Amino acid sequence: MPAFLIRNIPVKTKKAIQKRAKRHGNSTEAELRLIVEAVAKAEAAAVPRPVLGFGTALQQIFQKHGVSLPDIQRDKSPGQPAIFE
């Protein structure tokens, strides 16, 4: 079975996981397996975010940095075909 090795875990985090394992009647290793499995299942079940268009993504970047853009109304009328005479 595959395995992970996780280094440099803060002491507080390690102790919290050990306490959680004890509350649930599991070993620390078993508790970590349950946690990882739950997170993986939640990620797999998550609804994917819709893909944004370029203009929408650009507008969100501007808004994030406090830049306001003028509110431009699109002309939604059909275009006229080009005439090459």
Backbone as XML, in Angstrom:
<?xml version="1.0"?>
<chain id="A" units="angstrom">
  <residue number="1" name="MET">
    <atom name="N" x="0.845" y="-1.176" z="0.000"/>
    <atom name="CA" x="0.000" y="0.000" z="0.000"/>
    <atom name="C" x="0.889" y="1.236" z="0.000"/>
  </residue>
  <residue number="2" name="PRO">
    <atom name="N" x="0.551" y="2.278" z="-0.775"/>
    <atom name="CA" x="1.357" y="3.498" z="-0.811"/>
    <atom name="C" x="1.402" y="4.185" z="0.554"/>
  </residue>
  <residue number="3" name="ALA">
    <atom name="N" x="2.429" y="4.991" z="0.744"/>
    <atom name="CA" x="2.589" y="5.683" z="2.024"/>
    <atom name="C" x="3.071" y="7.108" z="1.789"/>
  </residue>
  <residue number="4" name="PHE">
    <atom name="N" x="2.806" y="7.974" z="2.769"/>
    <atom name="CA" x="3.293" y="9.347" z="2.779"/>
    <atom name="C" x="4.211" y="9.516" z="3.975"/>
  </residue>
  <residue number="5" name="LEU">
    <atom name="N" x="5.199" y="10.387" z="3.823"/>
    <atom name="CA" x="6.039" y="10.781" z="4.942"/>
    <atom name="C" x="5.906" y="12.292" z="5.046"/>
  </residue>
  <residue number="6" name="ILE">
    <atom name="N" x="5.410" y="12.762" z="6.176"/>
    <atom name="CA" x="5.201" y="14.198" z="6.353"/>
    <atom name="C" x="6.176" y="14.691" z="7.412"/>
  </residue>
  <residue number="7" name="ARG">
    <atom name="N" x="6.993" y="15.651" z="7.013"/>
    <atom name="CA" x="7.995" y="16.197" z="7.934"/>
    <atom name="C" x="7.594" y="17.597" z="8.385"/>
  </residue>
  <residue number="8" name="ASN">
    <atom name="N" x="8.224" y="18.033" z="9.449"/>
    <atom name="CA" x="8.108" y="19.409" z="9.957"/>
    <atom name="C" x="6.665" y="19.801" z="10.317"/>
  </residue>
  <residue number="9" name="ILE">
    <atom name="N" x="5.958" y="18.907" z="10.974"/>
    <atom name="CA" x="4.619" y="19.214" z="11.472"/>
    <atom name="C" x="4.775" y="19.966" z="12.785"/>
  </residue>
  <residue number="10" name="PRO">
    <atom name="N" x="4.085" y="21.090" z="12.941"/>
    <atom name="CA" x="4.176" y="21.813" z="14.212"/>
    <atom name="C" x="3.756" y="20.922" z="15.385"/>
  </residue>
  <residue number="11" name="VAL">
    <atom name="N" x="4.399" y="21.117" z="16.518"/>
    <atom name="CA" x="4.133" y="20.310" z="17.710"/>
    <atom name="C" x="2.665" y="20.402" z="18.109"/>
  </residue>
  <residue number="12" name="LYS">
    <atom name="N" x="2.081" y="21.606" z="18.047"/>
    <atom name="CA" x="0.676" y="21.783" z="18.415"/>
    <atom name="C" x="-0.236" y="20.958" z="17.511"/>
  </residue>
  <residue number="13" name="THR">
    <atom name="N" x="0.094" y="20.915" z="16.234"/>
    <atom name="CA" x="-0.712" y="20.148" z="15.280"/>
    <atom name="C" x="-0.618" y="18.663" z="15.596"/>
  </residue>
  <residue number="14" name="LYS">
    <atom name="N" x="0.578" y="18.196" z="15.874"/>
    <atom name="CA" x="0.768" y="16.775" z="16.187"/>
    <atom name="C" x="-0.018" y="16.396" z="17.443"/>
  </residue>
  <residue number="15" name="LYS">
    <atom name="N" x="0.062" y="17.233" z="18.460"/>
    <atom name="CA" x="-0.652" y="16.944" z="19.697"/>
    <atom name="C" x="-2.160" y="16.968" z="19.486"/>
  </residue>
  <residue number="16" name="ALA">
    <atom name="N" x="-2.644" y="17.900" z="18.666"/>
    <atom name="CA" x="-4.083" y="17.982" z="18.391"/>
    <atom name="C" x="-4.568" y="16.719" z="17.680"/>
  </residue>
  <residue number="17" name="ILE">
    <atom name="N" x="-3.776" y="16.221" z="16.747"/>
    <atom name="CA" x="-4.160" y="14.994" z="16.029"/>
    <atom name="C" x="-4.128" y="13.800" z="16.975"/>
  </residue>
  <residue number="18" name="GLN">
    <atom name="N" x="-3.146" y="13.758" z="17.856"/>
    <atom name="CA" x="-3.074" y="12.659" z="18.822"/>
    <atom name="C" x="-4.277" y="12.684" z="19.765"/>
  </residue>
  <residue number="19" name="LYS">
    <atom name="N" x="-4.679" y="13.881" z="20.212"/>
    <atom name="CA" x="-5.855" y="13.997" z="21.076"/>
    <atom name="C" x="-7.115" y="13.565" z="20.332"/>
  </residue>
  <residue number="20" name="ARG">
    <atom name="N" x="-7.218" y="13.992" z="19.082"/>
    <atom name="CA" x="-8.380" y="13.609" z="18.269"/>
    <atom name="C" x="-8.439" y="12.094" z="18.102"/>
  </residue>
  <residue number="21" name="ALA">
    <atom name="N" x="-7.296" y="11.471" z="17.845"/>
    <atom name="CA" x="-7.232" y="10.018" z="17.672"/>
    <atom name="C" x="-7.675" y="9.313" z="18.957"/>
  </residue>
  <residue number="22" name="LYS">
    <atom name="N" x="-7.217" y="9.828" z="20.069"/>
    <atom name="CA" x="-7.584" y="9.224" z="21.358"/>
    <atom name="C" x="-9.089" y="9.335" z="21.599"/>
  </residue>
  <residue number="23" name="ARG">
    <atom name="N" x="-9.669" y="10.517" z="21.293"/>
    <atom name="CA" x="-11.125" y="10.705" z="21.453"/>
    <atom name="C" x="-11.916" y="9.726" z="20.603"/>
  </residue>
  <residue number="24" name="HIS">
    <atom name="N" x="-11.410" y="9.435" z="19.395"/>
    <atom name="CA" x="-12.111" y="8.531" z="18.481"/>
    <atom name="C" x="-11.721" y="7.069" z="18.672"/>
  </residue>
  <residue number="25" name="GLY">
    <atom name="N" x="-10.810" y="6.809" z="19.590"/>
    <atom name="CA" x="-10.391" y="5.437" z="19.851"/>
    <atom name="C" x="-9.515" y="4.852" z="18.749"/>
  </residue>
  <residue number="26" name="ASN">
    <atom name="N" x="-8.759" y="5.705" z="18.071"/>
    <atom name="CA" x="-7.879" y="5.264" z="16.987"/>
    <atom name="C" x="-6.426" y="5.537" z="17.322"/>
  </residue>
  <residue number="27" name="SER">
    <atom name="N" x="-5.552" y="4.867" z="16.601"/>
    <atom name="CA" x="-4.141" y="5.232" z="16.665"/>
    <atom name="C" x="-3.977" y="6.531" z="15.880"/>
  </residue>
  <residue number="28" name="THR">
    <atom name="N" x="-2.864" y="7.215" z="16.101"/>
    <atom name="CA" x="-2.602" y="8.447" z="15.351"/>
    <atom name="C" x="-2.558" y="8.155" z="13.860"/>
  </residue>
  <residue number="29" name="GLU">
    <atom name="N" x="-1.932" y="7.077" z="13.481"/>
    <atom name="CA" x="-1.826" y="6.707" z="12.066"/>
    <atom name="C" x="-3.211" y="6.449" z="11.460"/>
  </residue>
  <residue number="30" name="ALA">
    <atom name="N" x="-4.057" y="5.725" z="12.178"/>
    <atom name="CA" x="-5.401" y="5.442" z="11.675"/>
    <atom name="C" x="-6.211" y="6.728" z="11.554"/>
  </residue>
  <residue number="31" name="GLU">
    <atom name="N" x="-6.056" y="7.622" z="12.519"/>
    <atom name="CA" x="-6.778" y="8.895" z="12.484"/>
    <atom name="C" x="-6.330" y="9.735" z="11.288"/>
  </residue>
  <residue number="32" name="LEU">
    <atom name="N" x="-5.036" y="9.749" z="11.034"/>
    <atom name="CA" x="-4.518" y="10.487" z="9.881"/>
    <atom name="C" x="-5.056" y="9.907" z="8.575"/>
  </residue>
  <residue number="33" name="ARG">
    <atom name="N" x="-5.150" y="8.585" z="8.504"/>
    <atom name="CA" x="-5.718" y="7.953" z="7.300"/>
    <atom name="C" x="-7.151" y="8.414" z="7.093"/>
  </residue>
  <residue number="34" name="LEU">
    <atom name="N" x="-7.936" y="8.445" z="8.180"/>
    <atom name="CA" x="-9.330" y="8.881" z="8.081"/>
    <atom name="C" x="-9.437" y="10.344" z="7.629"/>
  </residue>
  <residue number="35" name="ILE">
    <atom name="N" x="-8.579" y="11.172" z="8.178"/>
    <atom name="CA" x="-8.588" y="12.594" z="7.815"/>
    <atom name="C" x="-8.249" y="12.771" z="6.335"/>
  </residue>
  <residue number="36" name="VAL">
    <atom name="N" x="-7.183" y="12.125" z="5.892"/>
    <atom name="CA" x="-6.760" y="12.247" z="4.495"/>
    <atom name="C" x="-7.840" y="11.709" z="3.562"/>
  </residue>
  <residue number="37" name="GLU">
    <atom name="N" x="-8.427" y="10.591" z="3.918"/>
    <atom name="CA" x="-9.479" y="9.993" z="3.099"/>
    <atom name="C" x="-10.701" y="10.918" z="3.009"/>
  </residue>
  <residue number="38" name="ALA">
    <atom name="N" x="-11.088" y="11.528" z="4.122"/>
    <atom name="CA" x="-12.237" y="12.436" z="4.128"/>
    <atom name="C" x="-11.984" y="13.650" z="3.249"/>
  </residue>
  <residue number="39" name="VAL">
    <atom name="N" x="-10.790" y="14.193" z="3.326"/>
    <atom name="CA" x="-10.456" y="15.359" z="2.501"/>
    <atom name="C" x="-10.438" y="14.981" z="1.032"/>
  </residue>
  <residue number="40" name="ALA">
    <atom name="N" x="-9.865" y="13.833" z="0.697"/>
    <atom name="CA" x="-9.809" y="13.395" z="-0.698"/>
    <atom name="C" x="-11.212" y="13.174" z="-1.254"/>
  </residue>
  <residue number="41" name="LYS">
    <atom name="N" x="-12.100" y="12.579" z="-0.466"/>
    <atom name="CA" x="-13.479" y="12.357" z="-0.918"/>
    <atom name="C" x="-14.207" y="13.678" z="-1.115"/>
  </residue>
  <residue number="42" name="ALA">
    <atom name="N" x="-14.003" y="14.626" z="-0.196"/>
    <atom name="CA" x="-14.657" y="15.931" z="-0.307"/>
    <atom name="C" x="-14.184" y="16.662" z="-1.560"/>
  </residue>
  <residue number="43" name="GLU">
    <atom name="N" x="-12.903" y="16.588" z="-1.860"/>
    <atom name="CA" x="-12.365" y="17.235" z="-3.063"/>
    <atom name="C" x="-12.940" y="16.598" z="-4.315"/>
  </residue>
  <residue number="44" name="ALA">
    <atom name="N" x="-13.061" y="15.277" z="-4.306"/>
    <atom name="CA" x="-13.583" y="14.576" z="-5.479"/>
    <atom name="C" x="-15.051" y="14.906" z="-5.702"/>
  </residue>
  <residue number="45" name="ALA">
    <atom name="N" x="-15.789" y="15.148" z="-4.622"/>
    <atom name="CA" x="-17.215" y="15.424" z="-4.734"/>
    <atom name="C" x="-17.513" y="16.905" z="-4.963"/>
  </residue>
  <residue number="46" name="ALA">
    <atom name="N" x="-16.497" y="17.752" z="-4.817"/>
    <atom name="CA" x="-16.706" y="19.195" z="-4.959"/>
    <atom name="C" x="-17.133" y="19.538" z="-6.383"/>
  </residue>
  <residue number="47" name="VAL">
    <atom name="N" x="-18.029" y="20.487" z="-6.480"/>
    <atom name="CA" x="-18.491" y="20.943" z="-7.788"/>
    <atom name="C" x="-17.415" y="21.835" z="-8.387"/>
  </residue>
  <residue number="48" name="PRO">
    <atom name="N" x="-16.993" y="21.562" z="-9.625"/>
    <atom name="CA" x="-15.947" y="22.390" z="-10.214"/>
    <atom name="C" x="-16.430" y="23.826" z="-10.432"/>
  </residue>
  <residue number="49" name="ARG">
    <atom name="N" x="-15.527" y="24.757" z="-10.216"/>
    <atom name="CA" x="-15.870" y="26.158" z="-10.438"/>
    <atom name="C" x="-16.026" y="26.411" z="-11.926"/>
  </residue>
  <residue number="50" name="PRO">
    <atom name="N" x="-16.971" y="27.255" z="-12.306"/>
    <atom name="CA" x="-17.121" y="27.542" z="-13.732"/>
    <atom name="C" x="-15.905" y="28.299" z="-14.248"/>
  </residue>
  <residue number="51" name="VAL">
    <atom name="N" x="-15.578" y="28.050" z="-15.481"/>
    <atom name="CA" x="-14.448" y="28.731" z="-16.099"/>
    <atom name="C" x="-14.891" y="30.142" z="-16.457"/>
  </residue>
  <residue number="52" name="LEU">
    <atom name="N" x="-14.111" y="31.112" z="-16.001"/>
    <atom name="CA" x="-14.456" y="32.502" z="-16.269"/>
    <atom name="C" x="-13.917" y="32.924" z="-17.627"/>
  </residue>
  <residue number="53" name="GLY">
    <atom name="N" x="-14.632" y="33.827" z="-18.263"/>
    <atom name="CA" x="-14.126" y="34.426" z="-19.485"/>
    <atom name="C" x="-13.006" y="35.387" z="-19.148"/>
  </residue>
  <residue number="54" name="PHE">
    <atom name="N" x="-12.252" y="35.789" z="-20.136"/>
    <atom name="CA" x="-11.106" y="36.675" z="-19.915"/>
    <atom name="C" x="-11.543" y="38.004" z="-19.307"/>
  </residue>
  <residue number="55" name="GLY">
    <atom name="N" x="-12.618" y="38.574" z="-19.846"/>
    <atom name="CA" x="-13.085" y="39.867" z="-19.349"/>
    <atom name="C" x="-13.527" y="39.803" z="-17.900"/>
  </residue>
  <residue number="56" name="THR">
    <atom name="N" x="-14.233" y="38.752" z="-17.534"/>
    <atom name="CA" x="-14.708" y="38.583" z="-16.155"/>
    <atom name="C" x="-13.522" y="38.405" z="-15.210"/>
  </residue>
  <residue number="57" name="ALA">
    <atom name="N" x="-12.553" y="37.592" z="-15.619"/>
    <atom name="CA" x="-11.363" y="37.379" z="-14.789"/>
    <atom name="C" x="-10.591" y="38.692" z="-14.607"/>
  </residue>
  <residue number="58" name="LEU">
    <atom name="N" x="-10.463" y="39.458" z="-15.668"/>
    <atom name="CA" x="-9.755" y="40.737" z="-15.599"/>
    <atom name="C" x="-10.495" y="41.712" z="-14.687"/>
  </residue>
  <residue number="59" name="GLN">
    <atom name="N" x="-11.816" y="41.747" z="-14.795"/>
    <atom name="CA" x="-12.613" y="42.620" z="-13.946"/>
    <atom name="C" x="-12.448" y="42.248" z="-12.475"/>
  </residue>
  <residue number="60" name="GLN">
    <atom name="N" x="-12.406" y="40.958" z="-12.160"/>
    <atom name="CA" x="-12.228" y="40.524" z="-10.771"/>
    <atom name="C" x="-10.858" y="40.949" z="-10.240"/>
  </residue>
  <residue number="61" name="ILE">
    <atom name="N" x="-9.844" y="40.899" z="-11.085"/>
    <atom name="CA" x="-8.504" y="41.336" z="-10.662"/>
    <atom name="C" x="-8.534" y="42.825" z="-10.338"/>
  </residue>
  <residue number="62" name="PHE">
    <atom name="N" x="-9.162" y="43.621" z="-11.211"/>
    <atom name="CA" x="-9.256" y="45.055" z="-10.958"/>
    <atom name="C" x="-10.013" y="45.336" z="-9.663"/>
  </residue>
  <residue number="63" name="GLN">
    <atom name="N" x="-11.136" y="44.648" z="-9.456"/>
    <atom name="CA" x="-11.931" y="44.863" z="-8.249"/>
    <atom name="C" x="-11.150" y="44.480" z="-6.994"/>
  </residue>
  <residue number="64" name="LYS">
    <atom name="N" x="-10.365" y="43.419" z="-7.092"/>
    <atom name="CA" x="-9.557" y="42.960" z="-5.955"/>
    <atom name="C" x="-8.593" y="44.044" z="-5.503"/>
  </residue>
  <residue number="65" name="HIS">
    <atom name="N" x="-8.102" y="44.830" z="-6.464"/>
    <atom name="CA" x="-7.121" y="45.876" z="-6.156"/>
    <atom name="C" x="-7.756" y="47.257" z="-6.043"/>
  </residue>
  <residue number="66" name="GLY">
    <atom name="N" x="-9.097" y="47.305" z="-5.987"/>
    <atom name="CA" x="-9.788" y="48.561" z="-5.752"/>
    <atom name="C" x="-9.887" y="49.471" z="-6.955"/>
  </residue>
  <residue number="67" name="VAL">
    <atom name="N" x="-9.665" y="48.964" z="-8.147"/>
    <atom name="CA" x="-9.768" y="49.775" z="-9.350"/>
    <atom name="C" x="-11.185" y="49.638" z="-9.890"/>
  </residue>
  <residue number="68" name="SER">
    <atom name="N" x="-11.859" y="50.777" z="-10.047"/>
    <atom name="CA" x="-13.214" y="50.716" z="-10.596"/>
    <atom name="C" x="-13.170" y="51.064" z="-12.078"/>
  </residue>
  <residue number="69" name="LEU">
    <atom name="N" x="-13.902" y="50.325" z="-12.832"/>
    <atom name="CA" x="-13.978" y="50.535" z="-14.267"/>
    <atom name="C" x="-15.343" y="51.108" z="-14.608"/>
  </residue>
  <residue number="70" name="PRO">
    <atom name="N" x="-15.411" y="51.892" z="-15.685"/>
    <atom name="CA" x="-16.736" y="52.402" z="-16.065"/>
    <atom name="C" x="-17.650" y="51.246" z="-16.451"/>
  </residue>
  <residue number="71" name="ASP">
    <atom name="N" x="-18.919" y="51.414" z="-16.163"/>
    <atom name="CA" x="-19.894" y="50.383" z="-16.490"/>
    <atom name="C" x="-20.255" y="50.531" z="-17.964"/>
  </residue>
  <residue number="72" name="ILE">
    <atom name="N" x="-19.783" y="49.630" z="-18.777"/>
    <atom name="CA" x="-19.996" y="49.701" z="-20.220"/>
    <atom name="C" x="-21.107" y="48.735" z="-20.595"/>
  </residue>
  <residue number="73" name="GLN">
    <atom name="N" x="-22.086" y="49.253" z="-21.328"/>
    <atom name="CA" x="-23.173" y="48.418" z="-21.801"/>
    <atom name="C" x="-22.814" y="47.880" z="-23.178"/>
  </residue>
  <residue number="74" name="ARG">
    <atom name="N" x="-22.923" y="46.587" z="-23.337"/>
    <atom name="CA" x="-22.630" y="45.977" z="-24.632"/>
    <atom name="C" x="-23.764" y="46.214" z="-25.609"/>
  </residue>
  <residue number="75" name="ASP">
    <atom name="N" x="-23.396" y="46.388" z="-26.852"/>
    <atom name="CA" x="-24.382" y="46.463" z="-27.924"/>
    <atom name="C" x="-24.656" y="45.032" z="-28.358"/>
  </residue>
  <residue number="76" name="LYS">
    <atom name="N" x="-25.822" y="44.537" z="-28.019"/>
    <atom name="CA" x="-26.136" y="43.137" z="-28.309"/>
    <atom name="C" x="-26.892" y="42.956" z="-29.612"/>
  </residue>
  <residue number="77" name="SER">
    <atom name="N" x="-27.020" y="44.030" z="-30.386"/>
    <atom name="CA" x="-27.705" y="43.896" z="-31.669"/>
    <atom name="C" x="-26.801" y="43.143" z="-32.631"/>
  </residue>
  <residue number="78" name="PRO">
    <atom name="N" x="-27.411" y="42.384" z="-33.559"/>
    <atom name="CA" x="-26.585" y="41.617" z="-34.493"/>
    <atom name="C" x="-25.766" y="42.533" z="-35.391"/>
  </residue>
  <residue number="79" name="GLY">
    <atom name="N" x="-24.573" y="42.108" z="-35.694"/>
    <atom name="CA" x="-23.709" y="42.885" z="-36.578"/>
    <atom name="C" x="-24.167" y="42.801" z="-38.014"/>
  </residue>
  <residue number="80" name="GLN">
    <atom name="N" x="-23.729" y="43.752" z="-38.824"/>
    <atom name="CA" x="-24.048" y="43.765" z="-40.236"/>
    <atom name="C" x="-22.965" y="43.029" z="-41.015"/>
  </residue>
  <residue number="81" name="PRO">
    <atom name="N" x="-23.354" y="42.252" z="-41.998"/>
    <atom name="CA" x="-22.343" y="41.551" z="-42.783"/>
    <atom name="C" x="-21.496" y="42.534" z="-43.587"/>
  </residue>
  <residue number="82" name="ALA">
    <atom name="N" x="-20.248" y="42.179" z="-43.760"/>
    <atom name="CA" x="-19.345" y="43.019" z="-44.548"/>
    <atom name="C" x="-19.722" y="42.945" z="-46.015"/>
  </residue>
  <residue number="83" name="ILE">
    <atom name="N" x="-19.629" y="44.073" z="-46.711"/>
    <atom name="CA" x="-19.919" y="44.123" z="-48.153"/>
    <atom name="C" x="-18.614" y="44.449" z="-48.871"/>
  </residue>
  <residue number="84" name="PHE">
    <atom name="N" x="-18.196" y="43.553" z="-49.736"/>
    <atom name="CA" x="-16.950" y="43.726" z="-50.482"/>
    <atom name="C" x="-17.273" y="43.964" z="-51.947"/>
  </residue>
  <residue number="85" name="GLU">
    <atom name="N" x="-17.587" y="45.212" z="-52.302"/>
    <atom name="CA" x="-17.874" y="45.539" z="-53.708"/>
    <atom name="C" x="-16.986" y="46.612" z="-54.212"/>
  </residue>
</chain>
